[in-house]
């Protein structure tokens, strides 16, 4: 596993310490939970973006769909 260096602003560190005490939770657990929520949120956003992009490429209005089609 690759080592990752993580740095936080001082205000973030202070909030982590404060919420850890208030919630009686381990800071590592709080970070894991927060990252899980972030990953879930981003995955949903990316899926919605992909669906919207796909729809934008495939959704034609009536005139665009029938443009150039001649029926005898």
C-alpha positions as protocol buffer text, in pm:
chain_id: "A"
residue {
  index: 1
  type: UNK
  ca { x: 0 y: 0 z: 0 }
}
residue {
  index: 2
  type: UNK
  ca { x: 127 y: 343 z: -93 }
}
residue {
  index: 3
  type: UNK
  ca { x: 189 y: 590 z: 189 }
}
residue {
  index: 4
  type: UNK
  ca { x: -32 y: 895 z: 182 }
}
residue {
  index: 5
  type: UNK
  ca { x: 56 y: 1220 z: 351 }
}
residue {
  index: 6
  type: UNK
  ca { x: -254 y: 1401 z: 471 }
}
residue {
  index: 7
  type: UNK
  ca { x: -243 y: 1758 z: 594 }
}
residue {
  index: 8
  type: UNK
  ca { x: -532 y: 1955 z: 744 }
}
residue {
  index: 9
  type: UNK
  ca { x: -584 y: 2321 z: 814 }
}
residue {
  index: 10
  type: UNK
  ca { x: -559 y: 2410 z: 1182 }
}
residue {
  index: 11
  type: UNK
  ca { x: -933 y: 2485 z: 1193 }
}
residue {
  index: 12
  type: UNK
  ca { x: -1008 y: 2135 z: 1060 }
}
residue {
  index: 13
  type: UNK
  ca { x: -788 y: 1977 z: 1326 }
}
residue {
  index: 14
  type: UNK
  ca { x: -960 y: 2183 z: 1595 }
}
residue {
  index: 15
  type: UNK
  ca { x: -1304 y: 2078 z: 1466 }
}
residue {
  index: 16
  type: UNK
  ca { x: -1199 y: 1714 z: 1458 }
}
residue {
  index: 17
  type: UNK
  ca { x: -1085 y: 1736 z: 1819 }
}
residue {
  index: 18
  type: UNK
  ca { x: -1397 y: 1924 z: 1927 }
}
residue {
  index: 19
  type: UNK
  ca { x: -1643 y: 1688 z: 1757 }
}
residue {
  index: 20
  type: UNK
  ca { x: -1448 y: 1387 z: 1877 }
}
residue {
  index: 21
  type: UNK
  ca { x: -1500 y: 1502 z: 2236 }
}
residue {
  index: 22
  type: UNK
  ca { x: -1863 y: 1608 z: 2183 }
}
residue {
  index: 23
  type: UNK
  ca { x: -1963 y: 1285 z: 2011 }
}
residue {
  index: 24
  type: UNK
  ca { x: -1728 y: 1064 z: 2210 }
}
residue {
  index: 25
  type: UNK
  ca { x: -1596 y: 921 z: 1882 }
}
residue {
  index: 26
  type: UNK
  ca { x: -1250 y: 833 z: 1763 }
}
residue {
  index: 27
  type: UNK
  ca { x: -1116 y: 1083 z: 1509 }
}
residue {
  index: 28
  type: UNK
  ca { x: -1017 y: 803 z: 1270 }
}
residue {
  index: 29
  type: UNK
  ca { x: -1372 y: 667 z: 1279 }
}
residue {
  index: 30
  type: UNK
  ca { x: -1511 y: 1014 z: 1210 }
}
residue {
  index: 31
  type: UNK
  ca { x: -1279 y: 1054 z: 911 }
}
residue {
  index: 32
  type: UNK
  ca { x: -1376 y: 710 z: 776 }
}
residue {
  index: 33
  type: UNK
  ca { x: -1746 y: 793 z: 807 }
}
residue {
  index: 34
  type: UNK
  ca { x: -1698 y: 1131 z: 643 }
}
residue {
  index: 35
  type: UNK
  ca { x: -1501 y: 981 z: 354 }
}
residue {
  index: 36
  type: UNK
  ca { x: -1763 y: 709 z: 303 }
}
residue {
  index: 37
  type: UNK
  ca { x: -2031 y: 978 z: 274 }
}
residue {
  index: 38
  type: UNK
  ca { x: -1811 y: 1175 z: 35 }
}
residue {
  index: 39
  type: UNK
  ca { x: -1743 y: 874 z: -187 }
}
residue {
  index: 40
  type: UNK
  ca { x: -2113 y: 779 z: -195 }
}
residue {
  index: 41
  type: UNK
  ca { x: -2209 y: 1135 z: -282 }
}
residue {
  index: 42
  type: UNK
  ca { x: -1949 y: 1164 z: -558 }
}
residue {
  index: 43
  type: UNK
  ca { x: -2041 y: 825 z: -703 }
}
residue {
  index: 44
  type: UNK
  ca { x: -2408 y: 929 z: -723 }
}
residue {
  index: 45
  type: UNK
  ca { x: -2310 y: 1262 z: -879 }
}
residue {
  index: 46
  type: UNK
  ca { x: -2093 y: 1091 z: -1140 }
}
residue {
  index: 47
  type: UNK
  ca { x: -2365 y: 839 z: -1222 }
}
residue {
  index: 48
  type: UNK
  ca { x: -2619 y: 1119 z: -1266 }
}
residue {
  index: 49
  type: UNK
  ca { x: -2372 y: 1312 z: -1482 }
}
residue {
  index: 50
  type: UNK
  ca { x: -2312 y: 1006 z: -1700 }
}
residue {
  index: 51
  type: UNK
  ca { x: -2685 y: 948 z: -1738 }
}
residue {
  index: 52
  type: UNK
  ca { x: -2742 y: 1315 z: -1824 }
}
residue {
  index: 53
  type: UNK
  ca { x: -2454 y: 1312 z: -2072 }
}
residue {
  index: 54
  type: UNK
  ca { x: -2587 y: 994 z: -2231 }
}
residue {
  index: 55
  type: UNK
  ca { x: -2938 y: 1138 z: -2249 }
}
residue {
  index: 56
  type: UNK
  ca { x: -2805 y: 1458 z: -2405 }
}
residue {
  index: 57
  type: UNK
  ca { x: -2645 y: 1252 z: -2680 }
}
residue {
  index: 58
  type: UNK
  ca { x: -2950 y: 1033 z: -2747 }
}
residue {
  index: 59
  type: UNK
  ca { x: -3250 y: 1258 z: -2684 }
}
residue {
  index: 60
  type: UNK
  ca { x: -3362 y: 1418 z: -3006 }
}
residue {
  index: 61
  type: UNK
  ca { x: -3670 y: 1631 z: -3041 }
}
residue {
  index: 62
  type: UNK
  ca { x: -3936 y: 1538 z: -3296 }
}
residue {
  index: 63
  type: UNK
  ca { x: -3793 y: 1754 z: -3578 }
}
residue {
  index: 64
  type: UNK
  ca { x: -3436 y: 1636 z: -3522 }
}
residue {
  index: 65
  type: UNK
  ca { x: -3546 y: 1272 z: -3524 }
}
residue {
  index: 66
  type: UNK
  ca { x: -3744 y: 1299 z: -3848 }
}
residue {
  index: 67
  type: UNK
  ca { x: -3511 y: 1547 z: -4025 }
}
residue {
  index: 68
  type: UNK
  ca { x: -3431 y: 1419 z: -4374 }
}
residue {
  index: 69
  type: UNK
  ca { x: -3674 y: 1127 z: -4357 }
}
residue {
  index: 70
  type: UNK
  ca { x: -3914 y: 1113 z: -4648 }
}
residue {
  index: 71
  type: UNK
  ca { x: -4219 y: 893 z: -4632 }
}
residue {
  index: 72
  type: UNK
  ca { x: -4396 y: 802 z: -4955 }
}
